């Protein structure tokens, strides 16, 4: 892609279209380019099968999607459900607003698109499909906090000049209806039944892993619960089913809105499935995200996701624009 502020002339545009068309007409060149683009993603794969030494050939669905964009000479569109809202557990996060963890993650995603643009001139775009509103009632985060998080995320993208990123959330769906009604309508139209989901939890290893991971997050993020520990576990298990139902519904809605896209996921994924799991920042826990943690800046320059309470034990708090941003070790 041209640098920001650069005017693309008609001859430059025609040249890039000609180059893309030439690749599209050469099956071997097209295959190489698709594999090269996937090679840029593989080092950042969030895998539920980390023992697999994955290669581009292990992702035939994604190679086919890339080939479709390249054959048409269109920018590659990635859709990424995620960046919902901050965890309500302040032992894990600094506040309810995006911080350095989100900034670093967004910068990484934009840079990935820039790297793809060096291989394929029409470039790439990532649509961040913020899913906080879709299950905000289930994770006990108020809708106004989700709005503030999402608005600041969009402002951060603009402030940092991340021109390859854009956002989409439930506010773009079903007009001005109240959020509870929007959630109910999306759930009714797209969500699998609880019975279907229970069957998958019992028979599918990936769904069971997702169910356990979400149950753990809900248990960690619940505060002020007045019942017993076993009652809390039962409550979180039931809410976990709801979160997965709504997440599936949100994914199907996105697919309906953007049927021609390369689907990314912040959850660990196996090779060969429809979604490609992507890791945003380094973390010891494969499930950890910037919205469930804080970031620690280490002396070697590396950044790591940690629970805020753990990062506070080894680093000092850094503020940006009058708000807590991250921790830093000296």
VEXKOL-344855 format. One record per residue (C-alpha): residue in one letter; x, y, z. Coordinates in nm, 3 decimals, padded with zeros to 5 digits. Example, Ala and Ser with C-alpha at 12.3 -4.5 7.8 and 13.67 -1.06 7.14 Angstrom:
residues 2
+---------+---------+---------+---------+
| residuo |      c1 |      c2 |      c3 |
+---------+---------+---------+---------+
|       A |  01.230 | -00.450 |  00.780 |
|       S |  01.367 | -00.106 |  00.714 |
+---------+---------+---------+---------+
END
This chain:
residues 330
+---------+---------+---------+---------+
| residuo |      c1 |      c2 |      c3 |
+---------+---------+---------+---------+
|       X |  00.000 |  00.000 |  00.000 |
|       X |  00.128 |  00.356 | -00.063 |
|       X |  00.246 |  00.552 |  00.243 |
|       X | -00.013 |  00.770 |  00.417 |
|       X | -00.059 |  01.094 |  00.227 |
|       X |  00.069 |  00.949 | -00.099 |
|       X | -00.147 |  01.010 | -00.404 |
|       X | -00.195 |  00.697 | -00.611 |
|       X | -00.198 |  00.785 | -00.979 |
|       X | -00.413 |  00.611 | -01.236 |
|       X | -00.103 |  00.457 | -01.394 |
|       X |  00.011 |  00.315 | -01.056 |
|       X | -00.334 |  00.168 | -00.995 |
|       X | -00.346 |  00.020 | -01.342 |
|       X |  00.000 | -00.127 | -01.292 |
|       X | -00.097 | -00.297 | -00.969 |
|       X | -00.414 | -00.435 | -01.126 |
|       X | -00.209 | -00.568 | -01.415 |
|       X |  00.039 | -00.732 | -01.177 |
|       X | -00.242 | -00.891 | -00.974 |
|       X | -00.410 | -01.016 | -01.290 |
|       X | -00.083 | -01.170 | -01.408 |
|       X | -00.046 | -01.361 | -01.081 |
|       X | -00.408 | -01.473 | -01.094 |
|       X | -00.356 | -01.620 | -01.442 |
|       X | -00.050 | -01.820 | -01.337 |
|       X | -00.164 | -02.108 | -01.111 |
|       X |  00.183 | -02.167 | -00.969 |
|       X |  00.242 | -01.798 | -00.896 |
|       X | -00.101 | -01.775 | -00.734 |
|       X | -00.029 | -02.079 | -00.518 |
|       X |  00.309 | -01.936 | -00.410 |
|       X |  00.160 | -01.597 | -00.321 |
|       X | -00.120 | -01.751 | -00.113 |
|       X |  00.137 | -01.966 |  00.071 |
|       X |  00.364 | -01.665 |  00.127 |
|       X |  00.077 | -01.469 |  00.284 |
|       X | -00.009 | -01.759 |  00.514 |
|       X |  00.358 | -01.782 |  00.607 |
|       X |  00.326 | -01.431 |  00.750 |
|       X |  00.042 | -01.548 |  00.976 |
|       X |  00.185 | -01.880 |  01.092 |
|       X |  00.440 | -01.741 |  01.343 |
|       X |  00.147 | -01.578 |  01.525 |
|       X | -00.091 | -01.874 |  01.516 |
|       X | -00.282 | -01.937 |  01.837 |
|       X | -00.300 | -02.314 |  01.828 |
|       X | -00.499 | -02.570 |  02.019 |
|       X | -00.261 | -02.825 |  01.862 |
|       X |  00.081 | -02.664 |  01.932 |
|       X |  00.253 | -02.997 |  01.871 |
|       X |  00.170 | -02.964 |  01.499 |
|       X |  00.447 | -02.803 |  01.291 |
|       X |  00.196 | -02.633 |  01.065 |
|       X |  00.268 | -02.527 |  00.707 |
|       X |  00.047 | -02.336 |  00.460 |
|       X | -00.060 | -02.666 |  00.304 |
|       X | -00.240 | -02.750 |  00.632 |
|       X | -00.488 | -02.466 |  00.569 |
|       X | -00.666 | -02.546 |  00.241 |
|       X | -00.975 | -02.341 |  00.332 |
|       X | -00.768 | -02.031 |  00.400 |
|       X | -00.559 | -02.081 |  00.085 |
|       X | -00.881 | -02.098 | -00.116 |
|       X | -01.009 | -01.776 |  00.043 |
|       X | -00.684 | -01.595 | -00.031 |
|       X | -00.688 | -01.718 | -00.390 |
|       X | -01.040 | -01.581 | -00.432 |
|       X | -00.932 | -01.230 | -00.328 |
|       X | -00.615 | -01.239 | -00.535 |
|       X | -00.787 | -01.373 | -00.846 |
|       X | -01.032 | -01.082 | -00.825 |
|       X | -00.752 | -00.833 | -00.751 |
|       X | -00.933 | -00.722 | -00.433 |
|       X | -00.790 | -00.628 | -00.094 |
|       X | -00.797 | -00.925 |  00.145 |
|       X | -01.060 | -00.879 |  00.416 |
|       X | -00.999 | -01.041 |  00.754 |
|       X | -01.277 | -01.046 |  01.014 |
|       X | -01.175 | -01.077 |  01.379 |
|       X | -01.439 | -01.114 |  01.652 |
|       X | -01.287 | -00.987 |  01.975 |
|       X | -01.189 | -00.674 |  02.169 |
|       X | -01.524 | -00.694 |  02.358 |
|       X | -01.459 | -00.498 |  02.679 |
|       X | -01.229 | -00.519 |  02.979 |
|       X | -01.277 | -00.789 |  03.238 |
|       X | -01.476 | -00.660 |  03.537 |
|       X | -01.211 | -00.813 |  03.766 |
|       X | -00.971 | -00.530 |  03.858 |
|       X | -00.716 | -00.783 |  03.982 |
|       X | -00.668 | -00.869 |  03.613 |
|       X | -00.698 | -00.531 |  03.438 |
|       X | -00.621 | -00.165 |  03.503 |
|       X | -00.960 | -00.013 |  03.418 |
|       X | -01.260 | -00.062 |  03.191 |
|       X | -01.089 |  00.124 |  02.904 |
|       X | -00.836 |  00.007 |  02.642 |
|       X | -00.473 |  00.049 |  02.745 |
|       X | -00.127 | -00.039 |  02.618 |
|       X | -00.230 | -00.401 |  02.564 |
|       X | -00.491 | -00.298 |  02.309 |
|       X | -00.260 | -00.039 |  02.151 |
|       X |  00.016 | -00.295 |  02.099 |
|       X | -00.229 | -00.553 |  01.966 |
|       X | -00.387 | -00.311 |  01.720 |
|       X | -00.045 | -00.194 |  01.604 |
|       X |  00.057 | -00.556 |  01.547 |
|       X | -00.254 | -00.627 |  01.340 |
|       X | -00.201 | -00.316 |  01.129 |
|       X |  00.165 | -00.407 |  01.075 |
|       X |  00.061 | -00.755 |  00.963 |
|       X | -00.158 | -00.596 |  00.696 |
|       X |  00.134 | -00.378 |  00.589 |
|       X |  00.353 | -00.687 |  00.550 |
|       X |  00.086 | -00.852 |  00.337 |
|       X |  00.075 | -00.534 |  00.126 |
|       X |  00.444 | -00.579 |  00.044 |
|       X |  00.361 | -00.915 | -00.114 |
|       X |  00.025 | -00.825 | -00.266 |
|       X | -00.026 | -00.461 | -00.363 |
|       X | -00.405 | -00.440 | -00.312 |
|       X | -00.317 | -00.517 |  00.050 |
|       X | -00.532 | -00.628 |  00.342 |
|       X | -00.784 | -00.490 |  00.588 |
|       X | -00.891 | -00.626 |  00.928 |
|       X | -01.245 | -00.563 |  01.048 |
|       X | -01.251 | -00.590 |  01.428 |
|       X | -01.596 | -00.716 |  01.521 |
|       X | -01.621 | -00.608 |  01.883 |
|       X | -01.846 | -00.859 |  02.057 |
|       X | -01.889 | -00.706 |  02.402 |
|       X | -02.253 | -00.607 |  02.364 |
|       X | -02.355 | -00.950 |  02.236 |
|       X | -02.290 | -01.111 |  02.575 |
|       X | -02.242 | -00.815 |  02.809 |
|       X | -02.535 | -00.922 |  03.027 |
|       X | -02.385 | -01.270 |  03.070 |
|       X | -02.040 | -01.146 |  03.172 |
|       X | -02.188 | -00.875 |  03.399 |
|       X | -02.036 | -00.575 |  03.219 |
|       X | -02.272 | -00.276 |  03.174 |
|       X | -02.344 | -00.160 |  02.820 |
|       X | -02.215 |  00.191 |  02.887 |
|       X | -01.873 |  00.048 |  02.982 |
|       X | -01.877 | -00.155 |  02.661 |
|       X | -01.964 |  00.159 |  02.461 |
|       X | -01.680 |  00.351 |  02.625 |
|       X | -01.434 |  00.069 |  02.556 |
|       X | -01.541 |  00.039 |  02.192 |
|       X | -01.538 |  00.416 |  02.133 |
|       X | -01.190 |  00.447 |  02.280 |
|       X | -01.074 |  00.153 |  02.068 |
|       X | -01.193 |  00.335 |  01.753 |
|       X | -01.030 |  00.657 |  01.872 |
|       X | -00.705 |  00.469 |  01.935 |
|       X | -00.708 |  00.332 |  01.579 |
|       X | -00.751 |  00.684 |  01.442 |
|       X | -00.496 |  00.836 |  01.680 |
|       X | -00.230 |  00.580 |  01.593 |
|       X | -00.294 |  00.606 |  01.218 |
|       X | -00.381 |  00.237 |  01.184 |
|       X | -00.534 |  00.272 |  00.841 |
|       X | -00.574 | -00.102 |  00.779 |
|       X | -00.813 | -00.148 |  01.072 |
|       X | -01.181 | -00.070 |  01.120 |
|       X | -01.445 | -00.166 |  01.377 |
|       X | -01.795 | -00.311 |  01.383 |
|       X | -02.019 | -00.382 |  01.683 |
|       X | -02.379 | -00.449 |  01.780 |
|       X | -02.461 | -00.078 |  01.755 |
|       X | -02.441 | -00.123 |  01.377 |
|       X | -02.713 | -00.392 |  01.390 |
|       X | -03.092 | -00.353 |  01.433 |
|       X | -03.092 |  00.026 |  01.454 |
|       X | -03.185 |  00.200 |  01.777 |
|       X | -03.340 | -00.095 |  01.957 |
|       X | -03.237 | -00.143 |  02.323 |
|       X | -02.937 | -00.371 |  02.365 |
|       X | -03.137 | -00.637 |  02.549 |
|       X | -03.376 | -00.661 |  02.256 |
|       X | -03.090 | -00.669 |  02.005 |
|       X | -02.925 | -00.950 |  02.197 |
|       X | -03.250 | -01.143 |  02.214 |
|       X | -03.312 | -01.109 |  01.841 |
|       X | -02.959 | -01.208 |  01.740 |
|       X | -02.972 | -01.504 |  01.979 |
|       X | -03.310 | -01.619 |  01.845 |
|       X | -03.201 | -01.595 |  01.483 |
|       X | -02.847 | -01.733 |  01.494 |
|       X | -02.762 | -01.915 |  01.818 |
|       X | -02.752 | -02.294 |  01.845 |
|       X | -02.981 | -02.443 |  02.108 |
|       X | -02.841 | -02.528 |  02.448 |
|       X | -02.914 | -02.895 |  02.379 |
|       X | -02.709 | -02.885 |  02.058 |
|       X | -02.425 | -02.715 |  02.243 |
|       X | -02.432 | -02.965 |  02.532 |
|       X | -02.406 | -03.247 |  02.280 |
|       X | -02.103 | -03.081 |  02.122 |
|       X | -01.939 | -03.028 |  02.461 |
|       X | -01.976 | -03.401 |  02.529 |
|       X | -01.854 | -03.517 |  02.187 |
|       X | -01.618 | -03.251 |  02.048 |
|       X | -01.282 | -03.185 |  02.213 |
|       X | -01.250 | -02.829 |  02.081 |
|       X | -01.594 | -02.727 |  02.207 |
|       X | -01.520 | -02.885 |  02.546 |
|       X | -01.193 | -02.691 |  02.567 |
|       X | -01.374 | -02.367 |  02.480 |
|       X | -01.646 | -02.438 |  02.738 |
|       X | -01.389 | -02.500 |  03.011 |
|       X | -01.190 | -02.190 |  02.918 |
|       X | -01.493 | -01.961 |  02.926 |
|       X | -01.615 | -02.117 |  03.252 |
|       X | -01.276 | -02.041 |  03.405 |
|       X | -01.285 | -01.679 |  03.286 |
|       X | -01.638 | -01.629 |  03.421 |
|       X | -01.538 | -01.774 |  03.757 |
|       X | -01.234 | -01.547 |  03.778 |
|       X | -01.430 | -01.240 |  03.667 |
|       X | -01.728 | -01.280 |  03.901 |
|       X | -01.722 | -01.065 |  04.214 |
|       X | -01.980 | -00.999 |  04.481 |
|       X | -02.133 | -01.346 |  04.446 |
|       X | -02.305 | -01.431 |  04.776 |
|       X | -02.353 | -01.804 |  04.729 |
|       X | -02.121 | -02.096 |  04.788 |
|       X | -01.824 | -02.184 |  04.569 |
|       X | -02.014 | -02.478 |  04.420 |
|       X | -02.311 | -02.249 |  04.345 |
|       X | -02.075 | -02.008 |  04.170 |
|       X | -01.937 | -02.293 |  03.960 |
|       X | -02.289 | -02.397 |  03.858 |
|       X | -02.379 | -02.039 |  03.770 |
|       X | -02.064 | -01.992 |  03.561 |
|       X | -02.114 | -02.321 |  03.378 |
|       X | -02.465 | -02.214 |  03.279 |
|       X | -02.346 | -01.869 |  03.170 |
|       X | -02.063 | -02.030 |  02.972 |
|       X | -02.319 | -02.205 |  02.754 |
|       X | -02.487 | -01.870 |  02.696 |
|       X | -02.160 | -01.699 |  02.607 |
|       X | -02.075 | -01.969 |  02.352 |
|       X | -02.427 | -01.954 |  02.207 |
|       X | -02.402 | -01.578 |  02.165 |
|       X | -02.046 | -01.599 |  02.029 |
|       X | -02.161 | -01.851 |  01.768 |
|       X | -02.455 | -01.624 |  01.685 |
|       X | -02.222 | -01.325 |  01.648 |
|       X | -01.993 | -01.525 |  01.422 |
|       X | -02.284 | -01.626 |  01.198 |
|       X | -02.410 | -01.267 |  01.186 |
|       X | -02.063 | -01.149 |  01.082 |
|       X | -02.046 | -01.421 |  00.816 |
|       X | -02.384 | -01.305 |  00.684 |
|       X | -02.276 | -00.940 |  00.683 |
|       X | -01.932 | -01.017 |  00.537 |
|       X | -01.963 | -01.352 |  00.358 |
|       X | -01.639 | -01.301 |  00.169 |
|       X | -01.374 | -01.282 |  00.439 |
|       X | -01.082 | -01.467 |  00.595 |
|       X | -01.199 | -01.552 |  00.947 |
|       X | -00.955 | -01.493 |  01.232 |
|       X | -01.012 | -01.595 |  01.594 |
|       X | -00.859 | -01.495 |  01.927 |
|       X | -00.931 | -01.849 |  02.053 |
|       X | -00.685 | -02.135 |  01.994 |
|       X | -00.775 | -02.328 |  01.679 |
|       X | -00.666 | -02.654 |  01.516 |
|       X | -00.516 | -02.671 |  01.167 |
|       X | -00.761 | -02.711 |  00.883 |
|       X | -01.069 | -02.558 |  01.048 |
|       X | -01.265 | -02.257 |  00.923 |
|       X | -01.110 | -02.008 |  01.168 |
|       X | -00.742 | -01.923 |  01.199 |
|       X | -00.641 | -01.857 |  01.561 |
|       X | -00.413 | -01.557 |  01.601 |
|       X | -00.201 | -01.454 |  01.900 |
|       X | -00.196 | -01.080 |  01.965 |
|       X |  00.075 | -01.062 |  02.233 |
|       X |  00.299 | -01.304 |  02.419 |
|       X |  00.144 | -01.477 |  02.720 |
|       X |  00.211 | -01.794 |  02.915 |
|       X | -00.160 | -01.877 |  02.899 |
|       X | -00.280 | -01.948 |  02.543 |
|       X | -00.623 | -01.808 |  02.637 |
|       X | -00.504 | -01.476 |  02.776 |
|       X | -00.597 | -01.159 |  02.588 |
|       X | -00.532 | -00.786 |  02.642 |
|       X | -00.886 | -00.742 |  02.775 |
|       X | -00.833 | -01.007 |  03.046 |
|       X | -00.494 | -00.877 |  03.160 |
|       X | -00.238 | -00.596 |  03.172 |
|       X |  00.095 | -00.572 |  02.995 |
|       X |  00.439 | -00.574 |  03.150 |
|       X |  00.729 | -00.409 |  02.964 |
|       X |  01.042 | -00.607 |  03.043 |
|       X |  01.402 | -00.476 |  03.049 |
|       X |  01.480 | -00.663 |  02.724 |
|       X |  01.210 | -00.460 |  02.548 |
|       X |  00.961 | -00.747 |  02.528 |
|       X |  00.597 | -00.712 |  02.630 |
|       X |  00.406 | -00.981 |  02.817 |
|       X |  00.042 | -01.019 |  02.917 |
|       X | -00.007 | -01.082 |  03.290 |
|       X | -00.277 | -01.041 |  03.550 |
|       X | -00.254 | -00.683 |  03.674 |
|       X | -00.197 | -00.801 |  04.032 |
|       X |  00.098 | -01.015 |  03.917 |
|       X |  00.248 | -00.741 |  03.699 |
|       X |  00.225 | -00.498 |  03.991 |
|       X |  00.452 | -00.724 |  04.197 |
|       X |  00.743 | -00.688 |  03.955 |
|       X |  00.684 | -00.356 |  03.777 |
|       X |  00.584 |  00.006 |  03.832 |
|       X |  00.263 |  00.150 |  03.694 |
|       X |  00.296 |  00.379 |  03.391 |
|       X |  00.026 |  00.628 |  03.295 |
|       X | -00.051 |  00.776 |  02.954 |
|       X | -00.284 |  01.070 |  02.901 |
|       X | -00.371 |  01.063 |  03.269 |
|       X | -00.485 |  00.699 |  03.263 |
|       X | -00.314 |  00.378 |  03.376 |
|       X | -00.145 |  00.220 |  03.074 |
|       X |  00.089 | -00.066 |  03.166 |
|       X |  00.363 | -00.185 |  03.402 |
|       X |  00.732 | -00.147 |  03.344 |
|       X |  01.031 | -00.317 |  03.503 |
|       X |  01.349 | -00.120 |  03.559 |
+---------+---------+---------+---------+
END
